[in-house]
Amino acid sequence: MLVLTRRKGEQILIGDDVLVTVVDIGRDMVRIGLDAPRSTRIKRGELVEEGEVPADKLNKTPAAQSSPTAVKSKKANNAVQFSN
């Protein structure tokens, strides 16, 4: 696993077309925005069905099991933001 440090407003580019932006940093939560082509499937770890991803690739800590809600942005760039 690659671990990166980013500050609010900073971004990470994955491949040629997925842009991850740190939107907000709270006490025990980080909000991220994902800008990706509509054809890119994005799933939260706790919603991935068993067998779809190797178990060692999913983080099963209590913090990862809190249920943030994916909210589709109304912007033209099809960004997805995760929040509680």
Summary of the structure (lengths in Angstrom):
residues: 84
radius of gyration: 13.3
end to end distance: 24.8
largest distance: 35.4
contacts: 152
relative contact order: 0.19
helix: 12%
strand: 35%
